[in-house]
Amino acid sequence: MKKSFLHSFPYLLLFLFAGLLLLESAFLPELLGKIPERGSEAADYVPVTETLFLERGDGTYTLAEAVYPKGYQGSMPLVAIGHGFTGNRNSGGAAELAARLASRGIASVRMDFDPYTRPAKDSPQTHAYTLSSMQTDLLRGIGYMCGHHAIDTQNIGLYARSMGGRVAMTMANEQSGGYDYCALALVAPAGTRNAMIDYMGGQTAWEQMKETAAADGYILHQGLKLTPQWFADFEAYDPCQHGDRFGDKPVLVIRNTLDYVVTPKTSLECAKAYKNSHVITVKTDNYHGYEMSYPDSALKEQLMTAITDHFATAFFTQTEPADARL
């Protein structure tokens, strides 16, 4: 009996050692503050897409798409995605980005800011929206997700492009809707005082457009009806003056040296408004699209990965905030 025990003792030690290795592999990443499996590229959740219409309260409807990870255990982090001037819910590769986020355990909601007159995709759109209505649409989308899915309301981030970036900055600064947003990612954000004024041709052209809108109810520009409220919203709030309210939470800003719609200088000024911002500078002839809607592009892959990494790190890593890296 004693000889048998001595013979099996080394195997018992080996078994115990193997068990300790398994425990270490399971818990060490969490103890070290690394991204858990659900936030890593290896998570590989299957994205589920839900298309819906949200009532706007004025007889019109917002077409939205929710994308979330199938089989996710627990409350999901959420990213609200906003498009820019004359864009739509799929602009700039947003549908692909939503799928990539879902594969890493992150839900998202995005929408067309241009209202529909009926809850049907083939219904006419009004071609009229403002910064205020864009913010309300995003909050309506967040509210829908929180009411119909298991969303971690302490882990909500914002991602937007161009004019939508101005809305996202405002929401992040002011905790719009009562949410303490924990991460922000922006592509070519039109968040400075003069961003849209410069795009419209300067202050004189801006004032002339305002006068026409005031006299006629709106001025049609690139297919959109710019109302007096549209102009008033831009002049009422400069997000770059209030970035300190977002504290040291992480901000990612992507700019293109060849972008003349939102210049790289404008994007950099937006980044400098935040304490903990990181800037990615690219150069591409796809001046305002950044190749993110291309079927195949090394730059798109780089930027999509950077954005998903940014949110995965913010949602799934409990570490001290990094210093500003401008």
Backbone hydrogen bonds in HBPLUS format (Angstrom, degrees):
<---DONOR---> <-ACCEPTOR-->    atom                        ^
c    i                          cat <-CA-CA->   ^        H-A-AA   ^      H-
h    n   atom  resd res      DA  || num        DHA   H-A  angle D-A-AA Bond
n    s   type  num  typ     dist DA aas  dist angle  dist       angle   num
A0005-PHE N   A0001-MET O   3.02 MM   4  6.31 154.1  2.09 146.4 152.7     1
A0006-LEU N   A0002-LYS O   3.02 MM   4  6.28 163.0  2.05 148.9 153.6     2
A0007-HIS N   A0003-LYS O   2.92 MM   4  6.09 146.0  2.03 142.2 151.9     3
A0008-SER N   A0004-SER O   3.05 MM   4  6.31 146.3  2.17 143.0 151.2     4
A0009-PHE N   A0005-PHE O   2.92 MM   4  5.95 126.8  2.20 146.6 160.6     5
A0011-TYR N   A0008-SER O   3.10 MM   3  5.41 121.3  2.46 105.3 119.6     6
A0012-LEU N   A0008-SER O   3.10 MM   4  6.42 148.7  2.20 151.4 161.0     7
A0012-LEU N   A0009-PHE O   3.08 MM   3  5.04 119.3  2.47  95.8 111.1     8
A0013-LEU N   A0009-PHE O   3.01 MM   4  6.36 158.2  2.06 156.0 161.2     9
A0014-LEU N   A0010-PRO O   2.99 MM   4  6.24 153.4  2.07 142.8 150.2    10
A0015-PHE N   A0011-TYR O   2.91 MM   4  6.14 153.9  1.98 145.0 151.8    11
A0016-LEU N   A0012-LEU O   2.99 MM   4  6.26 158.9  2.03 150.3 155.4    12
A0017-PHE N   A0013-LEU O   2.92 MM   4  6.12 154.4  1.99 147.8 155.1    13
A0018-ALA N   A0014-LEU O   2.95 MM   4  6.18 155.1  2.01 147.0 153.3    14
A0019-GLY N   A0015-PHE O   3.07 MM   4  6.34 151.3  2.15 143.4 151.1    15
A0020-LEU N   A0016-LEU O   3.02 MM   4  6.34 152.0  2.10 145.8 152.9    16
A0021-LEU N   A0017-PHE O   3.03 MM   4  6.33 150.3  2.12 145.5 153.5    17
A0022-LEU N   A0018-ALA O   3.10 MM   4  6.40 152.1  2.18 145.8 152.6    18
A0023-LEU N   A0019-GLY O   3.06 MM   4  6.37 158.2  2.11 148.6 154.1    19
A0024-GLU N   A0020-LEU O   2.94 MM   4  6.11 155.0  2.01 146.1 153.2    20
A0025-SER N   A0021-LEU O   2.98 MM   4  6.20 159.5  2.03 148.6 153.3    21
A0026-ALA N   A0022-LEU O   3.09 MM   4  6.25 139.4  2.26 139.9 150.6    22
A0027-PHE N   A0023-LEU O   3.05 MM   4  6.22 153.5  2.12 151.0 156.5    23
A0028-LEU N   A0024-GLU O   2.80 MM   4  5.25 155.9  1.86 145.7 151.5    24
A0031-LEU N   A0027-PHE O   2.98 MM   4  6.23 159.5  2.02 156.0 162.6    25
A0032-LEU N   A0028-LEU O   2.91 MM   4  6.09 146.3  2.02 153.2 162.3    26
A0034-LYS N   A0029-PRO O   2.88 MM   5  5.14 154.9  1.94 161.6 156.6    27
A0033-GLY N   A0030-GLU O   3.10 MM   3  5.09 157.0  2.16 101.0 108.1    28
A0039-GLY N   A0036-PRO O   3.01 MM   3  5.65 151.5  2.10 117.8 125.9    29
A0040-SER N   A0037-GLU O   3.04 MM   3  5.13 151.1  2.12 105.4 114.5    30
A0043-ALA N   A0040-SER O   3.04 MM   3  5.42 163.6  2.07 110.9 116.2    31
A0045-TYR N   A0103-SER O   2.82 MM  58  4.18 161.2  1.85 121.2 121.1    32
A0070-LYS N   A0046-VAL O   2.85 MM  24  5.35 167.8  1.87 152.6 156.8    33
A0048-VAL N   A0068-TYR O   2.82 MM  20  5.34 152.5  1.90 152.3 161.6    34
A0068-TYR N   A0048-VAL O   2.96 MM  20  5.34 154.5  2.02 144.9 152.3    35
A0050-GLU N   A0066-ALA O   2.74 MM  16  5.04 159.5  1.78 156.5 161.1    36
A0066-ALA N   A0050-GLU O   2.80 MM  16  5.04 164.7  1.82 154.1 156.6    37
A0052-LEU N   A0064-ALA O   2.95 MM  12  5.38 169.0  1.96 152.8 153.8    38
A0064-ALA N   A0052-LEU O   2.83 MM  12  5.38 177.5  1.83 165.5 165.6    39
A0054-LEU N   A0062-THR O   2.82 MM   8  5.01 160.5  1.86 141.3 147.2    40
A0062-THR N   A0054-LEU O   2.85 MM   8  5.01 162.8  1.88 143.9 149.5    41
A0056-ARG N   A0060-THR O   3.10 MM   4  5.70 162.0  2.13 156.2 150.5    42
A0061-TYR N   A0116-TYR O   2.78 MM  55  4.99 152.8  1.85 144.6 152.4    43
A0116-TYR N   A0061-TYR O   2.76 MM  55  4.99 172.5  1.76 153.1 155.7    44
A0112-ASP N   A0063-LEU O   2.96 MM  49  5.67 155.6  2.02 161.7 169.7    45
A0065-GLU N   A0110-ARG O   2.86 MM  45  5.57 158.6  1.91 159.9 164.0    46
A0110-ARG N   A0065-GLU O   3.10 MM  45  5.57 154.8  2.17 145.4 152.9    47
A0067-VAL N   A0108-SER O   3.00 MM  41  5.36 162.4  2.04 144.2 148.5    48
A0108-SER N   A0067-VAL O   2.84 MM  41  5.36 146.6  1.95 154.2 163.0    49
A0076-MET N   A0150-ALA O   2.71 MM  74  6.06 169.7  1.72 148.0 144.3    50
A0152-ASP N   A0076-MET O   2.71 MM  76  5.33 168.8  1.72 134.7 136.9    51
A0107-ALA N   A0077-PRO O   2.96 MM  30  6.09 152.4  2.03 159.3 153.7    52
A0078-LEU N   A0155-ASN O   3.03 MM  77  6.53 158.2  2.08 155.3 162.2    53
A0157-GLY N   A0078-LEU O   2.79 MM  79  6.24 161.1  1.82 157.6 164.1    54
A0079-VAL N   A0107-ALA O   2.90 MM  28  6.34 143.1  2.04 136.1 146.6    55
A0109-VAL N   A0079-VAL O   3.13 MM  30  6.66 144.3  2.26 150.7 155.3    56
A0080-ALA N   A0157-GLY O   3.02 MM  77  6.44 159.5  2.07 153.5 151.9    57
A0159-TYR N   A0080-ALA O   2.97 MM  79  6.23 163.7  2.00 163.4 161.8    58
A0081-ILE N   A0109-VAL O   2.93 MM  28  6.12 170.5  1.94 158.6 160.7    59
A0082-GLY N   A0159-TYR O   2.86 MM  77  6.35 152.5  1.94 148.0 157.2    60
A0161-ARG N   A0082-GLY O   3.23 MM  79  6.59 143.3  2.37 143.2 151.8    61
A0087-GLY N   A0084-GLY O   3.06 MM   3  5.22 161.6  2.09 124.7 125.2    62
A0091-SER N   A0088-ASN O   3.08 MM   3  5.36 167.0  2.09 115.3 119.5    63
A0094-ALA N   A0091-SER O   3.21 MM   3  5.75 143.9  2.35 112.0 120.8    64
A0097-LEU N   A0093-GLY O   2.95 MM   4  6.23 159.1  2.00 154.5 161.4    65
A0098-ALA N   A0094-ALA O   2.90 MM   4  6.08 156.4  1.95 147.1 152.9    66
A0099-ALA N   A0095-ALA O   3.13 MM   4  6.40 153.3  2.20 142.7 149.3    67
A0100-ARG N   A0096-GLU O   2.95 MM   4  6.23 154.8  2.01 149.8 156.9    68
A0101-LEU N   A0097-LEU O   2.89 MM   4  6.16 157.1  1.94 152.7 158.7    69
A0102-ALA N   A0098-ALA O   3.00 MM   4  6.21 161.3  2.03 146.3 151.4    70
A0103-SER N   A0099-ALA O   3.00 MM   4  6.22 150.2  2.09 144.4 152.2    71
A0104-ARG N   A0101-LEU O   3.00 MM   3  5.31 146.4  2.11 105.6 115.9    72
A0106-ILE N   A0101-LEU O   2.96 MM   5  5.06 152.0  2.04 131.1 131.7    73
A0105-GLY N   A0102-ALA O   2.95 MM   3  5.02 165.1  1.97 111.9 113.2    74
A0126-THR N   A0115-PRO O   3.00 MM  11  5.71 148.3  2.10 144.4 153.7    75
A0117-THR N   A0124-PRO O   2.88 MM   7  5.78 160.4  1.92 175.2 170.5    76
A0120-ALA N   A0118-ARG O   2.76 MM   2  5.47 139.9  1.92 104.1  92.5    77
A0123-SER N   A0120-ALA O   3.09 MM   3  5.42 164.9  2.11 116.0 118.4    78
A0225-LYS N   A0127-HIS O   2.74 MM  98  5.94 166.7  1.75 170.5 175.2    79
A0134-MET N   A0130-THR O   2.93 MM   4  6.12 152.2  2.01 149.3 157.2    80
A0135-GLN N   A0131-LEU O   3.05 MM   4  6.27 158.5  2.09 146.8 151.8    81
A0136-THR N   A0132-SER O   3.01 MM   4  6.28 158.6  2.06 146.7 153.0    82
A0137-ASP N   A0133-SER O   2.88 MM   4  6.06 152.3  1.96 143.1 150.5    83
A0138-LEU N   A0134-MET O   3.00 MM   4  6.30 159.6  2.04 149.7 154.5    84
A0139-LEU N   A0135-GLN O   2.96 MM   4  6.22 161.3  1.99 152.2 157.4    85
A0140-ARG N   A0136-THR O   2.81 MM   4  5.98 148.1  1.91 143.4 153.2    86
A0141-GLY N   A0137-ASP O   2.88 MM   4  6.15 150.9  1.96 147.2 154.9    87
A0142-ILE N   A0138-LEU O   2.90 MM   4  6.21 157.8  1.95 149.1 155.0    88
A0143-GLY N   A0139-LEU O   2.83 MM   4  5.98 159.4  1.88 145.9 152.1    89
A0144-TYR N   A0140-ARG O   2.93 MM   4  6.15 150.0  2.02 142.0 149.9    90
A0145-MET N   A0141-GLY O   3.03 MM   4  6.31 163.8  2.06 150.0 153.5    91
A0146-CYS N   A0142-ILE O   2.93 MM   4  6.19 161.6  1.96 153.9 159.0    92
A0147-GLY N   A0143-GLY O   2.97 MM   4  6.06 140.3  2.13 140.4 151.0    93
A0147-GLY N   A0144-TYR O   3.12 MM   3  5.09 124.4  2.44  93.8 108.4    94
A0148-HIS N   A0144-TYR O   2.91 MM   4  6.02 132.8  2.14 149.4 161.5    95
A0149-HIS N   A0145-MET O   2.87 MM   4  5.37 137.6  2.05 145.6 150.1    96
A0155-ASN N   A0152-ASP O   2.89 MM   3  5.42 163.5  1.92 120.3 124.9    97
A0182-CYS N   A0156-ILE O   2.93 MM  26  6.01 153.9  2.00 149.5 157.3    98
A0158-LEU N   A0183-ALA O   3.06 MM  25  6.49 154.1  2.13 146.3 152.6    99
A0185-ALA N   A0158-LEU O   2.91 MM  27  6.36 153.9  1.98 157.3 165.1   100
A0160-ALA N   A0185-ALA O   3.19 MM  25  6.78 148.8  2.29 154.0 162.7   101
A0187-VAL N   A0160-ALA O   3.07 MM  27  6.49 156.6  2.13 148.7 154.7   102
A0164-GLY N   A0161-ARG O   2.79 MM   3  5.15 122.4  2.12 155.9 147.4   103
A0165-GLY N   A0161-ARG O   3.13 MM   4  4.82 132.1  2.37  95.3  99.8   104
A0162-SER N   A0187-VAL O   2.96 MM  25  6.40 154.6  2.03 163.0 168.3   105
A0165-GLY N   A0162-SER O   2.85 MM   3  5.06 132.0  2.08 100.8 114.9   106
A0190-ALA N   A0162-SER O   2.97 MM  28  5.00 170.9  1.98 117.2 114.6   107
A0166-ARG N   A0163-MET O   3.12 MM   3  5.32 130.7  2.37  99.1 111.1   108
A0168-ALA N   A0164-GLY O   2.92 MM   4  6.26 159.7  1.97 151.1 156.6   109
A0169-MET N   A0165-GLY O   2.91 MM   4  6.08 158.5  1.96 147.6 152.9   110
A0170-THR N   A0166-ARG O   3.08 MM   4  6.28 159.3  2.13 143.2 148.7   111
A0171-MET N   A0167-VAL O   2.93 MM   4  6.21 163.1  1.95 154.8 159.2   112
A0172-ALA N   A0168-ALA O   2.90 MM   4  6.07 161.6  1.94 150.2 155.2   113
A0173-ASN N   A0169-MET O   2.89 MM   4  6.04 164.4  1.91 152.2 156.7   114
A0174-GLU N   A0170-THR O   2.98 MM   4  6.05 159.4  2.02 151.0 156.2   115
A0175-GLN N   A0171-MET O   2.93 MM   4  5.57 112.1  2.40 141.6 152.6   116
A0176-SER N   A0171-MET O   3.15 MM   5  4.77 156.9  2.21 129.5 135.9   117
A0178-GLY N   A0175-GLN O   2.90 MM   3  5.43 143.9  2.03 142.2 143.7   118
A0184-LEU N   A0250-PRO O   3.11 MM  66  6.48 154.7  2.17 155.0 161.9   119
A0252-LEU N   A0184-LEU O   2.88 MM  68  6.36 153.2  1.96 146.8 155.5   120
A0186-LEU N   A0252-LEU O   2.75 MM  66  6.09 159.8  1.79 158.4 165.0   121
A0254-ILE N   A0186-LEU O   2.87 MM  68  6.28 152.5  1.95 154.7 163.9   122
A0188-ALA N   A0254-ILE O   2.97 MM  66  6.14 170.9  1.98 172.6 172.7   123
A0195-ALA N   A0192-THR O   3.44 MM   3  5.25 160.4  2.48  99.2 104.8   124
A0198-ASP N   A0194-ASN O   2.80 MM   4  5.78 168.5  1.81 159.7 160.5   125
A0199-TYR N   A0195-ALA O   3.26 MM   4  6.45 153.9  2.34 134.6 141.9   126
A0200-MET N   A0196-MET O   2.94 MM   4  6.11 144.1  2.08 143.6 151.9   127
A0202-GLY N   A0197-ILE O   2.88 MM   5  5.29 157.1  1.93 150.1 145.5   128
A0201-GLY N   A0198-ASP O   3.07 MM   3  5.23 158.5  2.11 105.3 111.8   129
A0206-TRP N   A0202-GLY O   2.94 MM   4  6.12 155.4  2.00 151.4 159.5   130
A0207-GLU N   A0203-GLN O   2.93 MM   4  6.15 160.8  1.97 152.2 155.9   131
A0208-GLN N   A0204-THR O   3.06 MM   4  6.31 156.1  2.12 147.7 154.3   132
A0209-MET N   A0205-ALA O   2.97 MM   4  6.19 155.4  2.03 149.0 155.3   133
A0210-LYS N   A0206-TRP O   2.94 MM   4  6.22 155.4  2.00 149.4 156.5   134
A0211-GLU N   A0207-GLU O   3.00 MM   4  6.24 154.5  2.07 146.2 152.4   135
A0212-THR N   A0208-GLN O   3.11 MM   4  6.38 156.7  2.17 146.0 151.6   136
A0213-ALA N   A0209-MET O   2.96 MM   4  6.19 160.9  2.00 150.6 156.0   137
A0214-ALA N   A0210-LYS O   2.90 MM   4  6.11 155.6  1.96 149.4 156.1   138
A0215-ALA N   A0211-GLU O   3.00 MM   4  6.20 151.0  2.08 144.6 152.2   139
A0216-ASP N   A0212-THR O   2.85 MM   4  5.93 163.7  1.88 156.2 160.3   140
A0217-GLY N   A0213-ALA O   2.75 MM   4  5.04 130.1  2.00 136.5 143.6   141
A0219-ILE N   A0226-LEU O   2.96 MM   7  5.17 146.8  2.08 126.1 134.9   142
A0226-LEU N   A0219-ILE O   2.87 MM   7  5.17 171.9  1.88 146.0 144.7   143
A0221-HIS N   A0224-LEU O   2.83 MM   3  5.30 163.1  1.86 152.3 156.7   144
A0224-LEU N   A0221-HIS O   2.99 MM   3  5.30 169.2  2.01 117.2 119.9   145
A0230-TRP N   A0227-THR O   2.95 MM   3  5.06 124.2  2.26 100.2 114.9   146
A0231-PHE N   A0227-THR O   3.37 MM   4  6.85 154.2  2.44 154.0 158.5   147
A0232-ALA N   A0228-PRO O   2.94 MM   4  6.17 159.6  1.98 148.0 154.7   148
A0233-ASP N   A0229-GLN O   2.89 MM   4  6.00 159.0  1.93 152.3 155.6   149
A0235-GLU N   A0231-PHE O   3.20 MM   4  6.52 154.4  2.27 150.3 157.3   150
A0236-ALA N   A0232-ALA O   2.96 MM   4  5.99 130.0  2.21 146.6 159.7   151
A0241-GLN N   A0238-ASP O   3.00 MM   3  5.72 158.8  2.04 123.2 129.5   152
A0242-HIS N   A0239-PRO O   3.04 MM   3  5.47 165.2  2.07 115.5 120.2   153
A0245-ARG N   A0242-HIS O   3.10 MM   3  5.85 161.0  2.13 120.1 125.1   154
A0246-PHE N   A0243-GLY O   3.04 MM   3  5.67 162.7  2.07 117.2 122.6   155
A0247-GLY N   A0244-ASP O   3.08 MM   3  5.48 162.2  2.11 111.5 116.4   156
A0251-VAL N   A0276-ASN O   2.97 MM  25  6.14 145.3  2.10 154.7 155.0   157
A0278-HIS N   A0251-VAL O   2.82 MM  27  6.26 147.8  1.93 156.1 166.3   158
A0253-VAL N   A0278-HIS O   2.93 MM  25  6.23 163.9  1.96 162.3 164.9   159
A0280-ILE N   A0253-VAL O   2.88 MM  27  6.31 159.6  1.92 158.5 164.7   160
A0255-ARG N   A0280-ILE O   2.96 MM  25  6.38 162.7  1.99 164.7 169.4   161
A0282-VAL N   A0255-ARG O   2.88 MM  27  6.25 161.3  1.92 155.6 161.9   162
A0259-ASP N   A0256-ASN O   3.08 MM   3  5.24 168.6  2.10 114.2 115.9   163
A0257-THR N   A0282-VAL O   2.95 MM  25  6.39 160.1  1.99 165.7 165.2   164
A0266-THR N   A0263-THR O   3.02 MM   3  5.21 119.7  2.40 101.2 115.5   165
A0267-SER N   A0263-THR O   3.09 MM   4  6.51 161.9  2.13 155.7 160.1   166
A0268-LEU N   A0264-PRO O   2.96 MM   4  6.11 155.9  2.02 143.2 149.8   167
A0269-GLU N   A0265-LYS O   2.97 MM   4  6.20 152.2  2.05 144.8 152.3   168
A0270-CYS N   A0266-THR O   3.04 MM   4  6.37 151.2  2.12 148.3 156.0   169
A0271-ALA N   A0267-SER O   3.00 MM   4  6.34 155.0  2.06 146.8 153.5   170
A0272-LYS N   A0268-LEU O   2.93 MM   4  6.19 155.1  1.99 150.4 156.8   171
A0273-ALA N   A0270-CYS O   3.12 MM   3  5.32 150.2  2.21 102.3 111.5   172
A0274-TYR N   A0271-ALA O   3.10 MM   3  5.82 168.8  2.11 120.4 123.8   173
A0325-ARG N   A0277-SER O   3.17 MM  48  6.17 163.2  2.20 156.6 161.5   174
A0287-TYR N   A0285-ASP O   2.72 MM   2  4.97 131.4  1.95 107.5  91.6   175
A0289-GLY N   A0286-ASN O   3.22 MM   3  5.44 131.4  2.47 102.9 116.3   176
A0290-TYR N   A0286-ASN O   2.91 MM   4  5.42 155.4  1.97 158.1 154.4   177
A0292-MET N   A0289-GLY O   3.16 MM   3  6.15 167.7  2.17 127.0 128.5   178
A0294-TYR N   A0291-GLU O   3.15 MM   3  5.22 161.2  2.18 105.0 110.6   179
A0301-GLU N   A0297-SER O   3.03 MM   4  6.29 160.2  2.07 147.3 152.3   180
A0302-GLN N   A0298-ALA O   2.98 MM   4  6.24 154.8  2.05 143.4 150.3   181
A0303-LEU N   A0299-LEU O   2.93 MM   4  6.21 164.5  1.95 158.5 161.4   182
A0304-MET N   A0300-LYS O   2.81 MM   4  5.90 169.8  1.82 159.2 162.4   183
A0305-THR N   A0301-GLU O   3.04 MM   4  6.00 159.4  2.09 142.2 148.2   184
A0306-ALA N   A0302-GLN O   2.98 MM   4  6.16 153.4  2.05 141.1 149.1   185
A0307-ILE N   A0303-LEU O   2.95 MM   4  6.14 157.8  2.00 151.1 156.1   186
A0308-THR N   A0304-MET O   3.02 MM   4  6.22 170.2  2.03 151.5 154.2   187
A0309-ASP N   A0305-THR O   2.84 MM   4  5.89 159.0  1.88 148.7 155.5   188
A0310-HIS N   A0306-ALA O   2.94 MM   4  6.00 149.9  2.03 137.7 146.2   189
A0311-PHE N   A0307-ILE O   3.16 MM   4  6.51 159.9  2.20 153.0 155.6   190
A0312-ALA N   A0308-THR O   2.90 MM   4  6.02 163.1  1.93 150.9 156.6   191
A0313-THR N   A0309-ASP O   2.89 MM   4  5.92 161.2  1.92 150.1 154.5   192
A0314-ALA N   A0310-HIS O   3.17 MM   4  6.34 157.1  2.22 139.1 145.6   193
A0315-PHE N   A0311-PHE O   2.87 MM   4  6.00 156.2  1.93 153.2 159.2   194
A0316-PHE N   A0312-ALA O   2.90 MM   4  5.73 161.8  1.94 147.4 152.6   195
A0317-THR N   A0313-THR O   3.13 MM   4  5.24 138.2  2.31 134.4 137.1   196
